[in-house]
Amino acid sequence: MNLLSIVGAGPGAIDLMTVRAHERIKNAEVLVWTDSLIPKKILQIAPIDCECITTSSLTLEEILSLLIDRHKKGKKIVRLHDGDPCLYGAISEQICGLAEAGIQVEVIPGVSAYQATAAALNTELTIPGEIQTIVLSRAGGRTGMPEREKLQNLASIRASLCLYLSARHVKEVERTLLNYYPSDTPVAIGHRVSWDDQSLKVVPLSEMAASSIKQKLIRTTLYLISPALKGHKKRSKLYEVSHSHLFRSSAQ
Ligand SMILES: C[S@@+](CC[C@H](N)C(=O)[O-])C[C@H]1O[C@@H](n2cnc3c(N)ncnc32)[C@H](O)[C@@H]1O
């Protein structure tokens, strides 16, 4: 059966892509890609005669119609999304539309922007006993947020908070977060993380909006708000001498 591959491209750097994703692109006959969020460089992996189609100006119906058309022609198709497809990838509507046309898909995961940002900072987003939760979300914007997921509700637990798609609303975001996190909480502002022109800086929460606006950031920007970015020396239980578990008995 000729499966259509929905592939996570990762954050942008070619070598942050999974081997499976790389392999699917290398063998693609048709590559339908999210050109607004993926660097063109990634197309170098595709065969020279691969048909590459950009989606930034297309509607869902137009995308589906060309995927269905190329599938009928027996082509190996890759639908390439930035980061991991399960996060703001709008893949469900594509999978449903394709299923209605009798086309089955496989989904190949990718490194998401929050992971690339944390890695670029050499940091861990969880701290033993202090922060054990990572929230992945966004500011409302035109898509809107369900009432229970409003930023104030998410901020009130003071977890490591990763905000996608939020640069246009940064002033409002900062204002809301300051009601919950201390004003000196570190905020990483990552723009095109892992791209050749990556910009990544860490500022106190009270400077989040000013810094972002000064850099004129609107798109491809991730905010990572977390006390964990301060660094810490808390030890985990797992590697504690007195802690026994399935693979190691306690030293005491
Ligand atoms: C439509 S969402 C898709 C997210 C993607 N599926 C992921 O897992 O990273 C696009 C948003 O992801 C974030 N993003 C994606 N790639 C990024 C990168 N390389 N650097 C910073 N932010 C990025 C930005 O917030 C951007 O507006």
PDBQT file of the ligand as one rigid body, heavy atoms in Angstrom, charges set to zero:
ROOT
HETATM    1  C1  LIG A 301       2.159  26.435  13.450  1.00  0.00    +0.000 C 
HETATM    2  S1  LIG A 301       3.220  26.347  14.843  1.00  0.00    +0.000 S 
HETATM    3  C2  LIG A 301       3.918  24.771  14.589  1.00  0.00    +0.000 C 
HETATM    4  C3  LIG A 301       4.751  24.270  15.724  1.00  0.00    +0.000 C 
HETATM    5  C4  LIG A 301       5.564  23.045  15.339  1.00  0.00    +0.000 C 
HETATM    6  N1  LIG A 301       4.699  21.975  14.948  1.00  0.00    +0.000 N 
HETATM    7  C5  LIG A 301       6.540  22.580  16.441  1.00  0.00    +0.000 C 
HETATM    8  O1  LIG A 301       6.346  21.461  16.961  1.00  0.00    +0.000 OA
HETATM    9  O2  LIG A 301       7.470  23.308  16.750  1.00  0.00    +0.000 OA
HETATM   10  C6  LIG A 301       4.474  27.470  14.395  1.00  0.00    +0.000 C 
HETATM   11  C7  LIG A 301       5.108  28.114  15.609  1.00  0.00    +0.000 C 
HETATM   12  O3  LIG A 301       6.062  27.242  16.168  1.00  0.00    +0.000 OA
HETATM   13  C8  LIG A 301       7.121  27.974  16.711  1.00  0.00    +0.000 C 
HETATM   14  N2  LIG A 301       8.346  27.609  15.983  1.00  0.00    +0.000 N 
HETATM   15  C9  LIG A 301       8.470  26.681  15.022  1.00  0.00    +0.000 A 
HETATM   16  N3  LIG A 301       9.753  26.546  14.639  1.00  0.00    +0.000 NA
HETATM   17  C10 LIG A 301      10.465  27.422  15.378  1.00  0.00    +0.000 A 
HETATM   18  C11 LIG A 301      11.841  27.749  15.467  1.00  0.00    +0.000 A 
HETATM   19  N4  LIG A 301      12.748  27.140  14.710  1.00  0.00    +0.000 N 
HETATM   20  N5  LIG A 301      12.214  28.708  16.346  1.00  0.00    +0.000 NA
HETATM   21  C12 LIG A 301      11.299  29.326  17.138  1.00  0.00    +0.000 A 
HETATM   22  N6  LIG A 301       9.984  29.050  17.104  1.00  0.00    +0.000 NA
HETATM   23  C13 LIG A 301       9.573  28.112  16.243  1.00  0.00    +0.000 A 
HETATM   24  C14 LIG A 301       6.767  29.450  16.548  1.00  0.00    +0.000 C 
HETATM   25  O4  LIG A 301       6.042  29.832  17.693  1.00  0.00    +0.000 OA
HETATM   26  C15 LIG A 301       5.881  29.388  15.327  1.00  0.00    +0.000 C 
HETATM   27  O5  LIG A 301       5.043  30.515  15.256  1.00  0.00    +0.000 OA
ENDROOT
TORSDOF 0
